[in-house]
């Protein structure tokens, strides 16, 4: 089983807790092979986990990731890519807004800090 990872190896490879990995299975994001109580994650499950982790990093909900992964088996790659572009466009708008808000907050905090520092000198 050279291309298979055990449960423990999967947690280590993707830096997730056992609880997280079990949850991803519970909500049917992952479907490992089971031999008794032992779980094995093949290339397909490892690729899905890579996509799950990437989706989380980009700020997508697990439900959005789950629905997107389902599209591949239901409607194929072309539809999955079209939906990906829509999701990415929407998330880019959200992230741009967050960055703008963060820039304003940083500027406000810097200004207040500078005013406070100046008042100590005066």
Secondary structure by P-SEA (a helix, b strand, c coil): ccccccaaaaaaaacccaaaaaaaaaaccccccccccbbbbcaaaaaaaaaaaaaaaacccaaaaaaaaaaaacccaaaaaaaaaaaaaaaaaaaaaaaaaaaaaaaaaaaaaaaaaaaaac
